[in-house]
Amino acid sequence: MSVRAHTWAEPDLYLLVDPDLVAECKNVTRRLCRIEKEADPVLKPEKPWEGVAPDGSVTSLQDPFYGVVLYDPTEKLFKAWYNVYDRFANRVYSPPVVDQGYSCRYAVSEDGINWVKPEIGEVLYDGSLQNNILRFKNVHTEGTSNLGEQVWNVVPYEFPDSEDRYVASLQSSYPDPLYSHGITMCYSPDGIHWRMHFPPVLTYEGDCHGFCWDPVTRTFLLTTRSHEYGNLCRRWGKQWKRHIALFRSRDLIHWTAATTILEVDDQDPEDAQLYLMYIVPYGHLYLGQLLMFYTHEMTLDVQLALSRDLTNWKRLPEREPILKRGDQGDWDSKHVALTHNPPHPMGDKMRFWYAGKNAPHYQAGYGAMGTGTLRRDGFACYEAGDTEGVITTIPFRPPRPGSATHLILNVDASKGQVVVEVTDRDGNPLEGVTRNDCIPITGNHIRTVVGFKAGPGQYFSRGNFLRFTEDVRFRFYLCNAKLYAFKVANYEPQWPQD
């Protein structure tokens, strides 16, 4: 089985969003970098089946346009699957099985900003098939789109002897005494026509969930709230709060038991809960796009969580949102949530999409989908001003004596410079690769190779390959510069022991 999709996993790319990479630093500021949002939504309600009232207003959407955006390199199109829950429509119609009345729409775009909503012809809405509503269930209610299908994830997919190109996951209900509800997988050759697998592969598990492919372990990952966790809370007399549990699978049918990987802690506000998390394998680690829910004001924003092994997860020390809500009065002032897909590469940047709403959670208002960008690899940086800053990494071990490597930086030194030296494990500079041997780096670079002048140390050869016989550390000297990430192939980081 193979899955074709852009991947950011790069084991020798070390993102400085991971604070464990830095052993010591001086005169630098660690800064979380936020997604720079565009002011207006790019995919917004325009039709009656998207929540538009006869007078043109949109005030009835319970949720923003939760969704997925993927780029299809064969068709050279962005494809979006986005959910709509119109509270007014939900009161009017009663689906055949109990659910909340969500349904999924489909749109395409050449640039990810300007979207077209094709007529699918699958679902009746007010007696017409001329809409972009998708069907997943084989049941329907006469005249309505409320099929009870909130599609949380769509993943590019291939399987031998199959024409399917996509798999989607949703929580669905069934008129069945044993498999009454759960997370269900659906398959499609084109992303438009779907067939649902019964029974649900994770019975009784969560309505909100993140589902992705991990190219590193070659497994599917799914995060949600564990049904069993709730049972344990009741048994122990513990207050239940939303949390994150992880399931893993190789074939989408057989799944591991739930492992709780994240819970709120003492650093969170008393009213905070972990609503949802989508995992992006990126660089040397896994990034968790963690949707935070604050029950006092019923608002939501997005923070980051980190793991290097899928078992041990950490929250960033900043505990700040990477995706902030808009200001009061903005269309996304109360609720923002990143779509469930990896960011899309755009040269030295990457594009994200997100759902937004101007009303608190579970209250009706205006919802849509927006977009924003972030520097490639730029989730966090270490920044120095006029006073020189110094960053020293943890030790790195060559796989065998004399193994060659390049040192490559993601750095913005457009107003200053960066120089590098290599030290032994104890921090003593090695001859031939001291700061005085380094060719200063200036300018703004996503990838730039660190160069050293020829000298008697002979720690490098043609092309600035570095060769060491012992554990080394990398020391960066910054002046009016920002360092985001570095690459060093073959060498194994010696992580601190917790």
N, C-alpha and C positions, 0 to 999 in steps of 0.2 A: 504494500500500500504506500502511496506517496501523496503528499499534500503540497500543492503549488501555491505559494504565497510569498510576498516579500517578508523577509525575516531580519530582525535587528540583532539576533543572537550572534555574538562574536567573542569567543572565550578569551582572546588576548587583548580585548579592548576594556580598559579599566575606567569606569565612570566615577568621577569624584563626588557624585551624589552619595557614594558609599563612604561614610566617615572612617570605616575600619582600614582604608588604604593609607591613611595619613598617621604616621607615628608621632611626628612633632611638627609644629608650625609656629611662626613668629611674624608679627606685623602683617598678618593677612586676615581678611574677613571671609568667612564661609557664607555664601549667599545662595538661597533657593531661587531658581529662575522660574518665573511663571509664564504660562501660555499667554501670548499676546492676542487677545480676542479682537475680531472685527466687530464693529459697532452693531450692525444689523444682521438679523438671521438670514441664512441663505436658503433654507427650506422651511416654508411657513404655510400655515393654513390658508387655503384659497378657495376651497370647495365645500359644499354642505357636508360631505362625508369626512371632512377634516375639522369640523366644529364651527364652520361659518354660519351664523344666523342669517335669516332673511334680510335683516338691516345691515349686514356686512360686518357685524361685530363678532369677536371671538372671546367669549368669557366663560365657556362651559367645559374647558379641557381640564380634567383632573390631573393629568401628568403632562410633562413636556414630551417632545418627540423622541423618546428613548429609541435608539436604533443602532444600525451597523452601516458603515460605509467601506466598501472594498473597491479596489481598482482591478479591472479585468484587462490584462495586457493583450489578450487576443483580440478583443473587441475595441480596445483603447477607450474604455468607458469607466467612469465611476458608477457604482451601483449602490443605492441606498434602500434599506429596509427599515421603515420607521413606523412606530406604533401610535395609534390615536385612541384615546378614551374620551368620548364626548358624553358628559354626564346627562345632558338632556336626552340624547338618544337612548342611553341606558335605562332611563325611567320609562320611556315609551314602549320599548320592546322587551320581551322576556325570552331569552334563548332557551333551547330545549334542555340544557343541563345547567346547573348552577355555576356561574362565573361572573366576572366583573365587566364583561362587555368590551374588552379590548379587541382591536383588529389591526392588521398590518397592511401598510401601503408600500408601494414600490416606485422608485424614481431613478433616472439616469442623468449623467452629466459628463461633458467632455473635459471640464476643468475642476470639478468638485465644488463650484460656486454657483453656477447657473444650471438649474435643474429642470428637467422635463418629466412630466408625470404621464406615462403612456396609458392608454385604455387597455386594461387586461381582459375584461369580459368574463370574469370568474364569479363575481358576487353581485347579487341584486342590491341596489340601494334605491329606495323609493321607486321600485319597479323598473329600474334601468341597470344595464350591465356596463354602461359607459363610465367607468371609473378605474382607479388604479389600486383597488383593494385586492389583496391576495387571499386565497383559500388554503387552509391547512387541514381543517376538519372536513369530514365527509357528511356533516350535518349543517343545516342552516335554518334560520328563521325567516319566514316569508317577508320580503320587503326590507330587510335590514342588514347592516354590515356587522352586527354585534355577534361575532363568532366565538368570543372568549379566548382569543389567541394573542398573547403578548409575546412576540418573538424577541428573545433577548440576544440571541447570537446567530450569526451565519458564518460558517467557516469553509474556505475552499477545500475541496475534498476529491480524492480519487481512490478507486478500489479496483483491483483486477477484474476484468470481464463485466464492468459496470459502466453505464453511461453517465452516472451521477457526477456532478461537479461541485455540488454544495451540500452541506449538512447544516440544518438549523436546529436550535433547541428552544423549547418553550415549556411552560407548565400547563398541563391540560387536564380537564376533568372528563370522566367517562361514567356512563350509567352501568357500572360494574361493581358488584359487592366486594371484590378483593382489590382490584386496581382502580380505586375511585378517582385518584389524581396522582400527579407526579411529574417529574421532568421527562419530556418526551423528545425523541429524535425524529426529524423529518428530512427526507432526501429529495434532491431535485437535479435534473440535468441542465437547467437553465436559470435557476433562481426565481422562476415564476410559477412553474407547475410543481406541486409538492405532493408527496405521499407520506403519511404518518405511520411510524412504527408503533404497534401495540404489542405488548403492554409498555407503559412508561419504564424507562431503564433505571430510574431512581424513584421508586414509589414513595409517595408522601413527602418528597423533598421540595425545596423552596420555590416560591414564585419568582423571586429575584435571584439571578445567578449569572456568573460569568463563565464562558466556555471557550477554550482556545486549543491550538495545536502547539506542542513544545518540540521544536526540531532538535533540541539537545538530547533529551531522553527518548524521543520518538514516541511520545504518549500524548493523549488528550488530557487536558486539565479542566476541572470544573469546580467552581467555588460557589457556595450558597450557605444558607443557614441550616444547620444540622437538625433534623427532626429528633434524633436521639438526644442531642444536647438539651432540648426542651424537656424531655423526659427526665434527664438527670437533674436539671434545675428543680423540677418539682419534687424529686426524691430527696434532694439535699436541702430543700427549703431555701434555695438560692434565687435571688431576683433574676429573671430572664431578661437578657438584653440581646439585641441583634449583634451578631458575631460573624466570623468568616470560617467556614470549614472547607476542606479540600478533598476532592475525589479524583482518582486517576484511572485511565483505561487505555488499552491498546486497540480495542475493536469497537468501542461505543456501545457495547452490550454488557460486558462484564466490567464492573467497577469495584475499586477498593472500598473499604469501609471509610466512613467520614473521619477525618482528622481535623480537630479544631486548631487553627493556626494563628488566629488573631482574636483578641478580646479587648474591650476598653480597659484602660488602666488609670492609675492615679494622676497621670498627666493630662487626661482628658477632662473637659468640663463634666459636671455631674449629670447633665442631661444628654451627653453624647452617646450615640450608638453607631456601630459599624454596619451600614445599610447594605453594602454590596461591594464586590471587588472583581475587577477583570485583570488578568495577568498578561504582561507583555515580556517575553524573553528578550533581553536587551543587553548587549555587551557581555560582561562577565557575570551578570546576575539576572534575577527576575524582578521586574517592576510591578508592583500592585497598584492599580488605579483604584484607590480606596474612597468610596463614596461615604462621606460623613453625614450623619443625620443628628440634628439638634432638636430635641423634642419640645423644648420650651417655646421656641418661635416656629417650630416645624419647618426649618430651612435645611438645605443640603448644599455641600460643596465637595471638592475633590482634593485629597491629600495623596501622598505616596507612601508605600511600604516596600521593603526590600527583603530579598532572600537570595542566598547563593546555592541553596540545596533543596528548595521547596518545602523543607521541614521547619527550619528556624527562620522566623520572620521578625523584622524590626521595623518600627516606625521611624521616620526621620526625626532628628533632634529638634528641628524647627517647629514641627507640628503646625505648619502653615499650609494653606491651600495652594496647590499648583494651578488650580482652576478656581478663580474667585467668582462669587456672585457679582452681578452688576450693582450699580448704585440704585438707591431708592428711586422708583419710577421707571427704571429700565425694564426691558422685556424679560430679562433673566435675573431679576433682583432677588428672588427667593429660592431658586432651585437650579442648580447646574449639575450635569452628569456627562462624562465623556462617553462617546459611543464605543461599542465593544468591538474594536478592531485596532491593529497596530497603527501608529501614525504613518502617514504617507510621505516618502522622501521627495524633497523639492530642492535639489542642489545642496546648499549649505544649511537648509532649514527642513523642517518636517511639519506637515499639516495635520491638525486634529479637527474633529468635529464633536459637537456636544449638544445635548438637550438642555433647554432652558425654559423657565416659566416665571411669571410675575406674581404668582400666588403661592402661599405655603403648601406644604405637602398635604395631599388629599383634600385640597380646596380648589374649587373651579376657578380658572383664570385663562390667561393667554399663554400658549406654549408653542415652541418652534424648535428648529435646529440651527445652531450657529457654527462658526468655524474660527480657528486661530492657528498661530504658528509658534514654533520654538526652535531655537538653534539646534542643529544636529548634535546629539550627545549632550545637550546643554541643560540638563535637569538641575544641576547645581554647579557652582564654581568657587574657587578660592581667588580672592581679589586683593591686590596691593596697590597703594597709591604712590606718592612721591618717596615715602620711606620704603626702602627695599624690604620685601617680604620673603620668607624662606619656608619651604614645604619639604619635609623629608618623609619618604614612604616607608612602609614596612619592608622587611627583607624579601628579596626574590631569589629563588634558587635555580641555577641552570640544571637541566635534566642530566647533563654529563659535562665534565670539565671541557671548557673551550667551545661550548655550543654557541653558535652565532645568533645574534638578534639585532633588530633595529629598535630604536626608541623614537616613537612618533607622537607628536603632541596635537591636541585640539586646544588652541590658545588664541586669545585676542590680545595682541601686543601692538595694536595700531597706533597707540599713543605712548608706547614705552618699549620695553624689551624683556626677554626671558633668557637666562642662561642656565645650563644644567651641569651638574657634576655627578659622578658615580662614586659611592663610598663603599667601604667594607661594611660588614654587619655592625661593627661598633661605631660607625659614622666617620671613619677616617678616610679622606679623599684618596682615591687611587691615582697613581702616577699616570699621566697621559690623558686622563679624563677628568681633570679638575675644572673648576669654573673658568680658569684662565685659558684652558685648552678649548673651551666650547666656542663655537661660532655663534654670536648673539642672534636670537630670533626676534624679528620685528614683523609687524603686519598682522593681519587677521587670517587665521588658517584653521580649517577643519582637520586637515592632515598635513603635518610638516615634519620632515625627518630631522632629528637632532644631529648636527655635524660637529666633529672635533678636528682640530688641526693635527697635522702629522707631527709626531714627537717620539721620543725614545721609549715610551711605555709600550707601544705596539699593542694596545688593547683593541685596536680596530684594524680592519683591512679595507680593501677597495669597497666603495659604496657605504662607508661608515658602519660596517657590521661590527658590533661589539662582541668581544669574547672574554669570558671570565671563568675562573676555575673555582670560585667560591660564591657564597651568598653575597648579594650586593643590595644597596639601597640607592634610590634615585633622589637627588636633591635639586629642587627647582628654586631659582632666585628670580623674583618678579619685581618689576618696577613699572607702575602704571599699566598693569596687565592683569588678565584673567586667565586662569587655567581650568579647563572643563574636564579633560580626559587625557589618557595616554595609552599607547599601544606598546606592548613588548612581547614578542612571540617567543614561545618555547619555555620561558622562565616561569617558575611556579611560585605564586605568592605564599608567604608563610604567615597565615592569618593569626591574629592574636587569639589566645584562648580565653573564652568568657569565664 
